Amino acid sequence: MDQAYLRAHPEHLPTFLTHQRIRETPVGGGSVSTASRLTLDDGTSLFAKTWPAGDPPAGFFEAEAAGLRWLAEAGAPVPELFVALPQMLATGWIDHAEPTARSAERLGRDLATLHRSGASSFGASWPGFIGPLPLDNTESTGPWPTWFATHRLLPYLKLSVDRDALASPDASLLDDVLTALTHYPDPERPSRTHGDLWPGNILWSPTHAYLIDPAAQGAHRETDLAELALFGGAPHLDRILAAYHETYPLADGWRARVPLHQLHLLLVHTAAFGASYRTAVVTAAEAALRAIT
């Protein structure tokens, strides 16, 4: 099996793996999928992801594949998609390299170009996932604050409370943020976004940075950029943002709104991984409330 055969017959990949016709080497993946490097007969490699045990949730890998295709349509730097099946996904292998200021600036310009390409609505035309959790991609052409509160904050707030990751005072604070959003004016139109752009979803290659593991959606462009600062922050973040702002200037006050835009992904973490992220949620919610009231 080589790349040409795989492009023509992607459905055969699981059979070749089952019968050990392809060399498979485990590699470090994320907290959700099991990852491996596949070496084909022509010497090229793929990056493959499977569900760790049993079948994945219905539509899990299809959602990521739809996002990769949608981002690629806009010229975003994403890996080539070879296989998108219900039980697995495989993309082109990308050699890793240390991030540089130059590649960071290119990433900033690439993100600006991606966001500027736009989306027809907030949400997406396919059912989504973010990490291991469903993502409500109900499409909306209404104002961003209402969509963000209803489809990106409230579902994960409820899950976090149900799973005892957030306490009643925390929920009250988040309710205040949701209420404030209903009165907050933000005319931003939908951008085509990665949707889960924490630093671990940037793959730095010898030439530039790739966007991986998307939860692609029409959303506010500031959300992508705010997520870059989470969990230690992307390397050379100041260069990424400077190059972005030169290419596609941000609205006044965007820095103060960073915690608001980070709330979505932080709530996803309390909902999926528990109370260890509670302090980060509360800190962001307090700052978000100051920014929008």
C-alpha positions in Angstrom: 0.0 0.0 0.0 1.4 3.4 -1.0 -0.1 6.9 -1.0 -1.6 6.6 -4.4 -3.4 3.3 -3.5 -4.6 4.8 -0.2 -6.0 7.9 -1.9 -8.0 5.6 -4.2 -9.0 3.0 -1.5 -9.0 4.6 1.9 -11.5 2.1 3.2 -8.9 -0.7 2.9 -6.6 0.8 5.6 -8.2 -0.9 8.6 -7.8 -4.3 6.9 -4.2 -3.8 6.1 -3.6 -2.8 9.7 -5.5 -5.8 11.1 -3.4 -8.2 9.0 -0.2 -6.3 9.8 0.5 -5.3 6.3 1.6 -1.8 7.3 4.3 -1.0 9.9 2.6 0.8 12.8 4.5 2.6 15.5 2.7 4.1 18.6 3.4 7.9 19.1 2.3 10.4 21.6 -1.3 11.5 21.0 -3.7 13.6 22.9 -5.9 12.8 25.8 -8.7 11.4 23.7 -7.4 9.3 20.8 -4.7 6.7 20.3 -2.1 7.8 17.8 0.4 6.0 15.6 2.8 6.4 12.8 2.1 4.3 9.7 4.9 3.6 7.3 3.7 2.7 3.8 5.4 0.6 1.1 6.7 3.7 -0.7 8.5 4.8 2.5 6.2 7.6 3.3 4.4 8.0 6.6 0.9 8.8 7.9 -0.4 9.9 11.2 -3.4 7.8 12.3 -5.8 8.2 15.1 -8.2 5.6 16.5 -10.5 5.4 19.5 -8.7 3.8 22.5 -11.3 1.1 23.2 -14.4 0.0 21.3 -16.2 2.3 18.8 -15.9 6.1 19.0 -19.0 8.2 19.4 -21.0 8.3 16.2 -19.6 11.0 13.9 -16.4 11.6 15.9 -13.8 11.2 13.2 -16.1 12.4 10.5 -16.5 15.7 12.3 -12.7 16.2 12.4 -12.4 15.3 8.8 -15.2 17.8 7.8 -13.3 20.5 9.7 -10.0 19.7 8.0 -11.6 19.8 4.6 -13.3 23.1 5.4 -10.2 24.7 6.7 -8.2 23.5 3.7 -10.7 25.1 1.3 -9.6 28.4 2.7 -6.0 27.6 2.3 -5.3 27.0 6.0 -2.1 25.1 6.9 -3.6 21.7 7.8 -2.2 18.2 7.2 -3.4 16.4 4.1 -6.4 14.1 4.8 -6.0 10.6 3.5 -8.5 8.5 5.4 -11.7 9.5 7.2 -13.7 6.5 8.4 -16.1 6.0 11.3 -13.4 4.1 13.3 -10.2 6.1 12.3 -8.6 9.1 10.7 -5.3 9.3 8.9 -3.4 12.4 7.7 0.0 13.1 6.2 2.9 12.8 8.5 4.6 16.0 9.5 8.1 16.2 10.8 8.4 18.2 14.0 10.8 21.1 14.5 11.4 23.8 17.1 9.2 26.8 16.7 10.9 30.0 15.4 9.9 33.6 15.4 9.7 33.4 11.6 7.3 30.5 11.6 5.3 32.1 14.3 4.8 35.3 12.2 3.8 33.1 9.3 1.2 31.4 11.5 -0.2 34.8 12.5 -0.6 35.7 8.8 -2.1 32.3 8.0 -4.7 32.7 10.8 -5.6 36.2 9.6 -6.2 34.8 6.1 -8.2 31.9 7.4 -10.4 34.2 9.6 -10.9 36.7 6.9 -12.2 34.0 4.5 -15.4 34.1 6.7 -18.2 31.7 7.4 -21.9 31.8 6.4 -23.0 31.5 10.0 -21.9 30.8 13.5 -21.6 27.0 14.1 -21.2 24.5 11.2 -23.2 22.3 8.9 -22.0 19.1 10.6 -22.4 17.7 14.1 -19.3 18.6 16.1 -17.0 17.4 18.8 -14.5 19.2 21.0 -12.2 16.9 22.9 -14.3 13.9 23.9 -17.5 16.0 24.2 -20.2 16.8 21.6 -20.2 20.3 20.2 -23.5 21.9 19.4 -22.9 23.3 15.9 -26.5 24.6 15.4 -26.0 27.3 12.8 -27.0 30.9 13.6 -26.8 34.2 11.8 -27.9 36.1 14.9 -25.6 38.2 17.1 -22.5 36.5 18.3 -23.0 37.1 22.1 -26.3 35.2 22.1 -24.9 32.3 20.1 -21.7 32.1 22.3 -23.7 32.1 25.5 -26.3 29.5 24.3 -24.1 27.1 22.3 -20.6 27.5 23.7 -20.9 28.4 27.4 -24.2 27.1 28.8 -23.9 23.4 27.7 -20.4 23.0 29.4 -21.4 25.0 32.4 -24.3 22.5 33.0 -22.1 19.5 32.4 -19.4 20.9 34.8 -22.0 21.5 37.5 -23.6 18.1 37.0 -20.1 16.4 37.3 -19.3 18.5 40.5 -16.4 20.2 38.8 -18.0 23.6 39.6 -19.8 24.6 42.8 -23.0 26.7 43.2 -21.1 30.0 43.6 -19.1 29.3 40.5 -22.3 28.6 38.6 -23.9 31.9 39.8 -20.8 33.8 38.6 -21.1 32.1 35.2 -24.8 32.9 35.1 -23.9 36.6 35.6 -21.6 36.3 32.5 -24.4 34.7 30.5 -26.8 37.5 31.5 -24.3 40.2 30.7 -23.7 38.7 27.2 -27.4 39.1 26.4 -26.9 42.9 26.7 -23.4 43.0 25.2 -23.1 44.5 21.7 -20.6 42.8 19.4 -21.1 43.2 15.6 -18.4 40.7 14.6 -19.4 38.6 11.7 -18.6 34.8 11.7 -15.1 33.9 10.9 -13.9 30.5 9.7 -12.0 29.3 12.8 -10.1 26.2 14.0 -12.3 26.1 17.1 -9.9 24.4 19.6 -6.7 26.4 19.1 -4.9 25.7 22.4 -1.1 25.5 21.9 -1.1 21.7 21.7 -3.0 21.9 18.5 -0.2 23.6 16.7 2.3 21.4 15.0 5.6 23.2 14.3 7.4 21.8 11.2 10.8 22.8 9.7 9.0 25.3 7.4 5.9 26.6 9.2 3.2 25.7 11.7 0.2 23.4 10.9 -3.2 23.5 12.6 -4.2 20.0 13.8 -7.2 18.4 15.7 -9.7 21.1 14.7 -13.2 21.6 16.1 -13.8 23.9 13.0 -16.7 26.2 13.1 -18.0 29.7 12.2 -17.1 31.7 15.3 -15.6 34.9 16.6 -12.0 35.2 15.5 -10.9 36.5 18.9 -11.8 33.1 20.3 -9.1 31.3 18.3 -6.5 33.9 19.3 -7.5 33.9 23.0 -7.1 30.1 23.1 -3.5 30.4 21.9 -2.7 32.0 25.3 -4.0 29.1 27.3 -2.1 26.3 29.1 1.3 28.0 29.0 0.7 29.9 25.7 2.0 29.2 22.2 5.7 29.8 21.6 6.4 33.3 20.2 2.8 34.3 20.9 3.7 38.0 20.7 5.0 37.5 17.2 1.9 35.5 16.2 -0.4 38.2 17.4 1.7 41.1 15.9 1.7 39.5 12.5 -2.0 38.8 12.7 -2.8 42.3 13.7 -0.8 43.7 10.9 -2.7 41.5 8.4 -6.2 41.8 9.8 -6.4 44.4 12.6 -8.5 43.5 15.7 -11.2 45.7 17.2 -10.3 48.0 20.1 -10.3 46.4 23.5 -9.6 42.8 22.3 -7.0 42.2 25.0 -9.6 42.8 27.7 -11.9 40.3 26.1 -9.4 37.5 26.0 -10.7 35.8 29.3 -14.3 35.9 27.9 -13.2 34.0 24.8 -11.2 31.6 26.8 -14.2 30.6 28.9 -15.5 28.2 26.3 -12.5 25.9 26.2 -11.9 26.2 30.0 -15.5 25.1 30.6 -15.0 22.2 28.2 -12.1 21.2 30.4 -14.0 21.3 33.7 -16.8 19.3 31.9 -14.5 16.7 30.5 -11.6 16.5 33.0 -12.9 17.8 36.3 -12.4 20.3 39.0 -8.6 20.8 38.5 -9.6 23.5 36.0 -12.1 25.2 38.3 -9.7 28.0 39.4 -8.9 28.9 35.8 -12.7 29.0 35.0 -13.5 31.3 37.9 -10.6 33.6 37.2 -11.5 33.9 33.5 -15.2 34.5 34.4 -14.4 37.3 36.8 -12.3 39.0 34.2 -14.8 38.4 31.5 -17.6 40.0 33.6 -15.4 43.1 34.1 -14.8 43.3 30.3 -18.4 43.2 29.3 -20.2 45.2 32.0 
